[in-house]
Amino acid sequence: MDQLCAEPYFPTAVITDQGTNEINAIQYAFDFKPRIFYCAWHILQAWERNFTKEKLGMDNISIAKKKERKDRVSETFLTSL
């Protein structure tokens, strides 16, 4: 069988969508443990799915307060990228 690449490949970082199986495979395949980063799009999707009004205790607060809290969380997340 022909090899795709004749030289060994040692990535310093890998981007994944937070899948546990993918992370385990990356750590198993590379002995030197490259840094693992999560795809920002997938993180935002998880936030949309998991940060609901009920889970955040936002059922009984005003619309302005909800927007303020959402903006603060988004700003904090985006500045940490």
C-alpha positions, 0 to 999 in steps of 0.5 A: 500500500502506498503511503500518503506522505513519506515524512512523519507528520507532527501537528502542533494543534488540531481543531475538533467539534468537541466529539469525545471519540475524536479527542480520544483518537487524536490523543491515541494517534499522536504520542506527543499530544498536540493541543486540541482546540474546539471549533467556535461554530460548534461551541456556539451551537452547543450554547444555543442548545444548552443555554436556555432561559430555564437553565439560566434562570431567566424566566422571570427577568426583563427583556432588557436584562436578558439581552444585557446578560446574553451580550455580556456572555457573548462578548466574554466568549468572543474576546477569549478566542 
